[in-house]
């Protein structure tokens, strides 16, 4: 009887140890020594995902992971996507991660005022995107951050960028104020791109839009420097001062040489600049010049403007810029 009792005690202790090891194997620290990236492809089962996890080194055994998942897991389906596995993440937490669908966020960021050639640069450099794509039409992309998953095509991301612009422009155009200078959504994008490039100060956008709108109504040249630069660089930085010959060039974009809007956008304007064009500030201003603080000072008359220009030149001379 004593031997039976001893065997029972040993068996019980062994069972406890085995259970402890199983629980530790499921909930304890995993083998990953560094952050890993694992892709769960479309249509993948838990078994297929487990194989990928083992290959990456996130778990020790795919078969053991499947067994533990059936015993201890919730039974919820795993979700497709690319996952970032932190170092030593437990098998239990890995399963929760895959079931929760918290996939790795890959982004293509398009800042406000980005020209399309630079949008194209960003797309081509984005790690994880596939395929070739042409430079998008200028002004057709809505600046924003666009998430994608490894294996997505560049063309599909461009389609989302352009779809976002169409949707936003349609909604904004429907709410436009009466009496504005532009008569079509296409003209709104052209003018919004100029506003975007002329000021980075949010509080000024509606006033800058009003100045250009007032000039359009009076058939005055817009005289916007970015429209001179665009035909030269396609929106990339010029890196030098504008030449007199460039100010005189007639190319459809130069708003010094010709009155009216350019033949097309010079950048991809953001939401705020589009809104500013469709709801400009109530002002009669026709001129503006830098004020030395990163903003501009506005004027209704040429006399006022010339005085403001003299002040700006004095500031530049005091800085040694002239």
C-alpha positions as CSV (number, residue, x, y, z in Angstrom):
1,X,0.0,0.0,0.0
2,X,2.8,2.3,0.8
3,X,4.3,1.7,-2.7
4,X,1.0,2.5,-4.3
5,X,0.8,5.6,-2.3
6,X,4.3,6.6,-3.3
7,X,3.6,6.0,-6.9
8,X,0.4,8.1,-6.7
9,X,2.3,10.9,-5.1
10,X,5.0,10.8,-7.7
11,X,2.5,10.6,-10.5
12,X,0.6,13.6,-9.0
13,X,3.7,15.6,-8.7
14,X,4.7,14.7,-12.3
15,X,1.3,15.8,-13.5
16,X,1.6,19.1,-11.7
17,X,5.0,19.7,-13.1
18,X,3.8,18.8,-16.6
19,X,0.8,21.2,-16.3
20,X,3.1,23.9,-15.0
21,X,5.4,23.5,-18.0
22,X,2.5,23.5,-20.4
23,X,1.1,26.7,-18.9
24,X,4.6,28.3,-18.9
25,X,5.0,27.2,-22.5
26,X,1.8,28.9,-23.4
27,X,1.9,32.0,-21.2
28,X,5.6,32.4,-20.6
29,X,8.2,34.4,-22.5
30,X,8.6,33.4,-26.2
31,X,11.9,32.7,-27.9
32,X,12.2,35.8,-30.1
33,X,15.3,37.8,-29.2
34,X,14.3,40.9,-31.3
35,X,11.2,42.3,-32.9
36,X,10.1,40.1,-35.7
37,X,7.7,40.7,-38.7
38,X,5.3,37.9,-39.7
39,X,2.9,37.9,-42.6
40,X,-0.4,36.1,-42.4
41,X,-1.5,35.7,-46.0
42,X,-5.0,35.8,-47.4
43,X,-6.9,32.6,-46.6
44,X,-4.2,31.3,-44.2
45,X,-5.4,28.9,-41.5
46,X,-4.1,28.8,-37.9
47,X,-1.8,25.9,-39.0
48,X,-0.3,27.9,-41.8
49,X,0.2,31.0,-39.6
50,X,1.9,28.8,-37.0
51,X,4.4,27.6,-39.6
52,X,5.2,31.2,-40.5
53,X,5.6,32.0,-36.8
54,X,8.0,29.1,-36.3
55,X,10.0,30.1,-39.4
56,X,10.4,33.6,-38.1
57,X,11.5,32.4,-34.7
58,X,8.5,33.8,-32.8
59,X,7.5,30.3,-31.5
60,X,9.5,27.1,-31.0
61,X,7.0,24.6,-32.4
62,X,4.1,25.1,-34.9
63,X,2.4,21.9,-33.8
64,X,2.7,22.7,-30.1
65,X,1.3,26.2,-30.8
66,X,-1.7,24.7,-32.6
67,X,-2.3,22.3,-29.7
68,X,-2.1,25.0,-27.1
69,X,-4.3,27.3,-29.1
70,X,-7.0,24.7,-29.2
71,X,-6.8,24.0,-25.5
72,X,-6.2,27.5,-24.1
73,X,-7.3,29.8,-27.0
74,X,-10.6,31.5,-27.4
75,X,-11.3,29.9,-30.8
76,X,-11.7,33.3,-32.6
77,X,-10.4,33.3,-36.2
78,X,-7.1,34.9,-37.0
79,X,-6.9,37.9,-39.3
80,X,-4.9,38.5,-42.4
81,X,-2.1,41.0,-42.3
82,X,1.5,41.8,-41.4
83,X,2.3,41.6,-37.7
84,X,5.1,43.0,-35.6
85,X,6.0,40.5,-32.9
86,X,7.9,42.1,-29.9
87,X,10.8,40.2,-28.3
88,X,9.8,37.3,-26.0
89,X,6.1,37.7,-26.7
90,X,4.3,34.7,-25.3
91,X,2.4,32.3,-27.5
92,X,-0.9,33.3,-25.7
93,X,-0.3,37.0,-26.6
94,X,0.8,36.1,-30.2
95,X,-2.6,34.3,-30.7
96,X,-4.4,37.3,-29.2
97,X,-2.5,39.6,-31.6
98,X,-3.4,37.6,-34.6
99,X,-7.0,37.3,-33.5
100,X,-7.2,41.0,-32.7
101,X,-6.0,42.0,-36.2
102,X,-3.5,44.7,-34.9
103,X,-1.5,44.6,-38.0
104,X,1.7,46.5,-38.7
105,X,0.9,49.9,-40.0
106,X,2.8,50.9,-43.1
107,X,2.2,54.4,-44.3
108,X,2.8,56.6,-47.3
109,X,2.7,60.2,-46.1
110,X,1.7,63.0,-48.5
111,X,2.2,66.4,-46.9
112,X,0.0,69.3,-47.9
113,X,1.4,71.0,-51.0
114,X,3.4,68.0,-52.2
115,X,3.8,68.0,-56.0
116,X,2.9,64.8,-57.7
117,X,6.6,64.0,-58.7
118,X,7.4,63.8,-54.9
119,X,4.2,61.8,-54.3
120,X,5.6,59.4,-56.9
121,X,9.0,59.4,-55.1
122,X,7.4,58.5,-51.8
123,X,5.4,55.6,-53.4
124,X,8.5,54.2,-55.1
125,X,10.5,54.3,-51.9
126,X,7.8,52.7,-49.8
127,X,9.0,49.3,-48.5
128,X,6.4,46.7,-49.1
129,X,4.5,48.1,-52.0
130,X,4.7,46.4,-55.4
131,X,4.5,47.3,-59.0
132,X,5.1,50.4,-61.1
133,X,2.9,53.5,-61.3
134,X,3.0,56.7,-63.3
135,X,3.3,60.1,-61.7
136,X,-0.3,61.0,-60.6
137,X,-2.0,63.9,-62.3
138,X,-1.1,67.1,-60.4
139,X,-3.7,68.1,-57.9
140,X,-5.5,64.7,-58.0
141,X,-4.1,63.4,-54.7
142,X,-5.5,64.4,-51.3
143,X,-2.6,65.0,-48.8
144,X,-2.9,62.6,-45.9
145,X,-1.3,59.4,-44.4
146,X,-2.2,56.3,-46.3
147,X,-1.9,52.9,-44.7
148,X,-1.0,49.8,-46.7
149,X,0.0,46.2,-46.2
150,X,3.0,44.4,-47.6
151,X,2.2,43.3,-51.1
152,X,-0.3,46.0,-51.9
153,X,0.3,47.6,-55.3
154,X,1.4,51.2,-55.8
155,X,-1.5,51.7,-58.2
156,X,-4.0,50.7,-55.6
157,X,-2.6,53.3,-53.1
158,X,-2.8,56.0,-55.8
159,X,-6.4,55.0,-56.5
160,X,-7.2,55.5,-52.8
161,X,-5.4,58.9,-52.7
162,X,-7.3,60.1,-55.8
163,X,-10.6,58.7,-54.5
164,X,-10.1,60.6,-51.3
165,X,-9.5,63.9,-53.2
166,X,-12.6,63.4,-55.4
167,X,-14.8,62.7,-52.4
168,X,-13.5,65.6,-50.3
169,X,-13.6,68.1,-53.2
170,X,-17.2,67.1,-54.1
171,X,-18.3,67.6,-50.5
172,X,-16.4,70.9,-50.1
173,X,-17.7,72.3,-53.5
174,X,-21.3,71.5,-52.4
175,X,-20.8,73.9,-49.4
176,X,-19.0,76.7,-51.3
177,X,-19.9,80.3,-50.5
178,X,-21.7,82.3,-53.2
179,X,-19.8,84.9,-55.2
180,X,-16.3,83.2,-55.1
181,X,-13.9,83.7,-57.9
182,X,-13.7,80.1,-59.1
183,X,-16.5,78.6,-61.1
184,X,-15.6,74.9,-61.2
185,X,-14.1,72.3,-58.8
186,X,-11.1,72.1,-61.2
187,X,-10.5,75.8,-60.8
188,X,-10.8,75.5,-57.1
189,X,-8.0,72.9,-57.0
190,X,-5.8,75.1,-59.2
191,X,-6.2,78.1,-56.9
192,X,-6.0,76.1,-53.7
193,X,-2.6,74.7,-54.9
194,X,-1.3,78.3,-55.2
195,X,-2.7,79.2,-51.8
196,X,-1.0,76.1,-50.4
197,X,2.4,77.1,-51.8
198,X,2.2,80.7,-50.8
199,X,1.6,80.4,-47.1
200,X,2.2,77.7,-44.5
201,X,0.4,79.7,-41.8
202,X,-3.1,78.3,-41.2
203,X,-4.5,81.6,-40.0
204,X,-3.6,83.3,-43.3
205,X,-5.0,80.8,-45.8
206,X,-8.5,82.4,-46.2
207,X,-6.9,85.9,-46.6
208,X,-4.4,84.7,-49.2
209,X,-7.3,83.0,-51.0
210,X,-9.3,86.2,-50.9
211,X,-6.4,88.3,-52.3
212,X,-6.1,85.9,-55.3
213,X,-9.9,85.8,-55.7
214,X,-10.1,89.6,-55.7
215,X,-7.4,89.7,-58.3
216,X,-9.1,87.2,-60.5
217,X,-12.3,89.2,-60.4
218,X,-10.5,92.3,-61.5
219,X,-8.5,90.5,-64.2
220,X,-5.2,91.3,-62.5
221,X,-2.3,89.0,-62.8
222,X,-2.0,86.8,-59.8
223,X,1.8,87.2,-59.7
224,X,2.4,84.1,-57.6
225,X,6.1,83.0,-57.5
226,X,5.3,79.3,-57.2
227,X,3.6,79.4,-60.6
228,X,6.9,80.6,-62.1
229,X,8.9,77.8,-60.5
230,X,6.5,74.9,-61.4
231,X,7.3,74.6,-65.1
232,X,11.0,74.6,-64.3
233,X,11.1,71.9,-61.5
234,X,7.6,70.3,-61.6
235,X,7.2,71.4,-58.0
236,X,10.6,70.4,-56.6
237,X,12.5,73.2,-54.8
238,X,14.2,75.6,-57.2
239,X,17.3,76.2,-54.9
240,X,18.0,79.6,-56.2
241,X,16.3,83.0,-57.0
242,X,13.9,83.3,-59.9
243,X,15.5,84.7,-63.0
244,X,14.1,87.8,-64.8
245,X,13.7,85.7,-68.0
246,X,11.7,83.1,-66.0
247,X,9.3,85.9,-64.7
248,X,8.7,86.8,-68.4
249,X,8.2,83.3,-69.7
250,X,4.8,82.5,-71.2
251,X,4.1,78.8,-70.6
252,X,0.6,78.6,-69.3
253,X,1.6,78.6,-65.6
254,X,3.5,81.8,-65.1
255,X,1.0,84.2,-63.5
256,X,3.4,87.2,-63.9
257,X,3.3,86.9,-67.7
258,X,-0.4,86.1,-68.0
259,X,-3.5,87.0,-66.2
260,X,-6.0,84.4,-64.9
261,X,-5.4,81.0,-63.4
262,X,-2.6,78.7,-64.6
263,X,-3.5,75.9,-67.0
264,X,-3.4,73.4,-64.1
265,X,-2.5,72.8,-60.5
266,X,1.1,73.3,-59.3
267,X,0.8,70.9,-56.3
268,X,-1.7,68.8,-54.4
269,X,-3.5,71.1,-52.0
270,X,-4.7,70.0,-48.6
271,X,-8.2,70.3,-47.1
272,X,-7.6,73.6,-45.4
273,X,-6.4,75.4,-48.6
274,X,-9.4,73.9,-50.6
275,X,-11.7,75.2,-47.9
276,X,-10.1,78.6,-47.9
277,X,-10.7,79.0,-51.7
278,X,-14.3,78.0,-51.3
279,X,-14.8,80.3,-48.3
280,X,-12.3,83.2,-48.5
281,X,-11.9,85.9,-45.9
282,X,-14.1,89.0,-46.3
283,X,-11.4,91.4,-47.4
284,X,-10.7,93.8,-50.3
285,X,-7.0,93.2,-50.0
286,X,-5.1,92.8,-53.3
287,X,-1.5,92.5,-52.2
288,X,0.6,90.8,-49.6
289,X,4.3,90.6,-48.7
290,X,6.3,88.8,-46.1
291,X,6.4,90.4,-42.6
292,X,9.7,88.9,-41.4
293,X,8.0,86.5,-38.9
294,X,7.0,83.7,-41.2
295,X,3.7,85.4,-42.1
296,X,2.5,88.2,-44.4
297,X,1.1,91.7,-44.2
298,X,-1.8,92.5,-46.5
299,X,-2.8,95.7,-48.3
300,X,-5.8,97.0,-50.2
301,X,-3.9,99.6,-52.3
302,X,-0.6,99.6,-54.2
303,X,0.6,102.6,-52.1
304,X,0.1,100.6,-48.9
305,X,1.7,97.6,-50.4
306,X,4.8,99.5,-51.5
307,X,5.2,100.8,-48.0
308,X,5.0,97.2,-46.7
309,X,7.6,96.1,-49.3
310,X,10.0,98.8,-48.1
311,X,9.6,97.6,-44.5
312,X,10.3,94.0,-45.7
313,X,13.4,95.1,-47.6
314,X,14.6,96.9,-44.4
315,X,14.2,93.7,-42.4
316,X,16.1,91.8,-45.0
317,X,19.0,94.3,-45.1
318,X,19.2,94.2,-41.3
319,X,19.6,90.4,-41.6
320,X,22.3,90.8,-44.2
321,X,20.1,89.2,-46.9
322,X,20.4,92.1,-49.3
